[in-house]
Amino acid sequence: MSAIDTRTGGAGCRRWNHGLAALALVCSGVGWAQVVSVPTAHLHHAEGSVAHAPQGDKEWHDVQPRRLLKRGDRLWTDRGSRAELQAAGHQLRIDGQTQLVLENVGETATQLSLTQGSLAFSVTRMNAGDSFEVGTPNLAFRARQAGDYRIDVDTKQGVTRVVVLSGAGVVYGEQGEVLEIRNGQRFTFRERSLHKVQQAAFAVTDDFDRWAGARRRGEPTVSMPAVASAEKAPAPAVTDGRKTIIIPGGPLVAAAKPAAVPPMPAPQSTAAPMRVTAAAAPAAASLSNAAIPAAPSAMLPPAATAQKAPAPQSAPAAPPAQAAVQAKAAAEAQAAREQQERQRAAQSRAEQERAAQARAEQERTAAAAAQRAEQQRRLQAEARRAEERRAAQAKREAAEQKRALVAKRAEDERRQVAAKREADLKRVAAARRAEDERRQAQARRAAEEKRLAAARQAETQKLAEQARRQQLARLQEQAQREEQSARSRREAAARRAEEDRQDEMARREEQARREDQARRDEARRDEEVRRQRMLADQWRREQERREQEVWLRQQQYQPPPMMRPAPMGVPARRVS
């Protein structure tokens, strides 16, 4: 391309040549330098809340549509928000809760970083030498053809989903793995080594796919009131120490006559934004001043500019009729000269009036240009103040959200402490109820024992005389049973002790057997190692002996003497 053509939409922005830029500078009528720049990436459409953070800035700010985006800028969309970007002619559409970093945006190279969320992009062209790359935490994707693609980064599951709706692309892993994805294919990757997950990536279509399709077809989508009002506001100027004019969709100043200013030289690079620096301003001003005709300094009176008639020479006297004719001719000549002088005076006055009108027109043009410049400065100041108010509002909202979050966290902690205290109280109450129940059971058992003791005592007193002998017999029998049970318990204890002793002896014998087996295994291994070493030494000695024999044979070998082959002779020829 011979002229700078930076695309900012489907049809691209208007193409400006260098002569038209110089004409716009001359038409402004001011002496300070201006810079005309065409953005290569900007926010084209937004729905909801979209935050922007320049490179190296830790704070996020609200961004409005048609905002110029530069290399290293970061974008974030809140939950339920969506946005559409135009980058070097490509369309980028991001879903809610998505963070996108513009690593590089140029005419031939576009590099993006998607750290979280969903990105649907349409690659409009892919010429020789062009590249479109998207980096994710798991992989890197490069488009090979123009088409529609989608990439999702799920930070909770640690996976990256790649879908090629149309076109073709290549996925690269960390260790150099390469996988080509063609039209209609979709894959899900979990690791950086392109480990594919054997499951469906996601539904065939979802709300974000339908929204992106509507945007591709040019169908209207939902626009928030704040965004709709922001689109009517003038685009803020990006200053870099000089005056800047942003041309997002067309020229901001009117063009002058092309014959008044010569065309400017072509730039060195067609990819750089079109700029008119301060060095060109004096030359353009001088050219504009040269185009205005200069007025005469003073006008002479008619008497000073009139040509005097030559004095008549002495001549012989003429007749009266001839003298009358000569006088009439002289009078007519004098009248013609006076008429010519009046015409010259009228022409001089007309030139003075035209010069005065030109000066007045120039003054009016300069005043109008100064008024436009002042209006533009006021608009820029109002835009800056609005940006500052929005930033302050955003800070206040962030502070309010932070305070609300702190209050919510404190309320949650208070509720947790109350729940914990209530659980402790319930646990203590349950322990107290269990202790009371245990004490009541003990009291009931003690009362039952006392009642049984009283009943036994009454029965004993009642049958004291008749059942004394029987009671003594029962007591004796009970003593015998107790003695027998104690004897059986002692015998069982003795048997258990004997069994334990036998088990201990068996364990010791087993331990000794295992240790003996281990020693024998160790001895076998040592013997095997010695045998292997002996075999290795024997093989080495055998090899050395063989090498020695080969060397001796080589020393004793003498090549046989060369023998000249005997001639084969000539066959005898028989003579008939």
C-alpha positions, 0 to 999 in steps of 0.5 A: 500500500502506498498510503497509510490504511489502518483498518478500524472496522469491517470497511476500515476507516477513511484513507488519508493521503499526505497532502490532505493532512497538510491541508487540514493543518493549514486550514486549522489556522493556528501556529502550534504543532498538531499530530494526526494518528490513526489507531490500530486497535480500539474498543468498538462496542461494549455491553456492561462494565469494561475495565482497562489498565495500561501497561505498567499500571496496577489500577483499573479504569472504566473504558468507553467505546472508541478508546484507543488501545496500545501495546501492553494494555489489559482489558477486563469484563465483569460478570454479564458484560461483553465487548468487541475490539477492532485490532488491525482489521480483525474482530475480537469478542470477549465474554464476561469475566475475561482478561485479555492482554494486547501483547502486539497489534500491528499491520502484519502481526497480532499477538494476544494473551488470554489468561481467563475467560472466553475469546471469539475472534474473526481473522479477516485476512492472512497474507504471506508474512502475516501472523495472528497468535493467542497465548494461554496458560496451557498452549499457544494458538496460531491461525493459518487461514482467515476464519472464525475461532474461539478459545476458552480458558477455565482456570478452575479446571486448568484446561484450555478449549480450542474451537475452529468454526471456520479456517485452520490453525496450529496449537503448540505445546511447551516442549515443541508439540504441534497439533493442527486443528481444521474446520469444525474440530474442537479439542480440550487440553489440560497440560502444556504437553497438549494432553487432550481431555477425552470429553466434550469441550462444551455445548455446540452453541451457547449464549456467547456463540449466539451473541458473537454470531449476531455481531458478525452478521451485523445484527443489533445487540443489547447496549447499556445506557451508560455505554450508549451515552458514552458513544456520543461523547467526543473521543479523548485525545492521547497526548505525548507531549504534542498536540494530537488529533485522533481520526477514529472515523473521519477527518476532524477539520475541513480541507482547504483548496488543494492548490494552496499547499503542495503535497507532503513527501511520503513517509518511510514506513506505511505501517506507522500512523500518519503524523504531521509534526511541528516542523511542517507547521511554519512551512505550511503557514508560510505557504498559506500566507503566500497564497494571499495577494499583497495589497499596495502600500499607497495609492497616488492621486490621479494628477500624479499618475497622469501623463502630461501632453507635449507642449506644442511647438512653434508653427506657422499661423494657420487659417481660422478653420484649421485652428478650430479643428486643431483646438477641438482635437486637443480638447478631445485628447484632453478628455480621453486622458482625463477618462483614462485617469479616472478609470485608473483611479477606480481600478486602484480603489477596487484593488484597495477594496479587494485587499481590504476584503482579503485582509478581513477574510484572513482575520475572520478565518484566523478568528474562526480557527482560534475559536475552533481551537479554543472549542477543541481545547474546551472539549478536551478539558471537559473530556479530561474532567469527565475522565477524572470524575469517572476515575474518582467515581470508580475509586469511590465505588471501589472503596465502597465495594471494599468497605462492603466486602470488609463488612461482609467478611466481618459479618461472616466471621461474627456469624461463624463465631456465633455458630461456633459458640452455639455449637460449643454450648450445645455440646456442653449441654449434651455432655451435661445431660449425659452426666445427669443421666449417668448419675440418675442411672447410678442412683437408681442402681444404688436404690435397687441394691438397697431395696434388694438388701432390705428384702434379703435382710427381711427374708433372712430374719423371717426364715432365720430359724427355719432356713439357717441350715439351708442358708449355710449349705447354700453358702458352703455350696457357693463357696465351693463354686467360687473356689472351683471357678477361681481354680478354673481361672487360675488354670486358664491363666496358666494355660494362657501363660504357657501358650504365650511362652510357646508363641514367644519361643516360636517367634524367636525360632522364626526370627532366628530362621529368617536371620539364618536364611538372610545370612545364607542368601547374603553368602550366596550373593557374595559367592555369585559376585565372586563367581562373576568376577572370576568369570570376568577375570577369566574372560579378560585373560582369555581375551588378552591371550587371543589378542596376543595370539593375533598380534603374534600371527600378525608379526609372523605373517609375511606376504607371499612374493608377487608372481607374474602370471604366465602368458596364455600363448597364441593358439596354433594356426592350422594351414591346409 
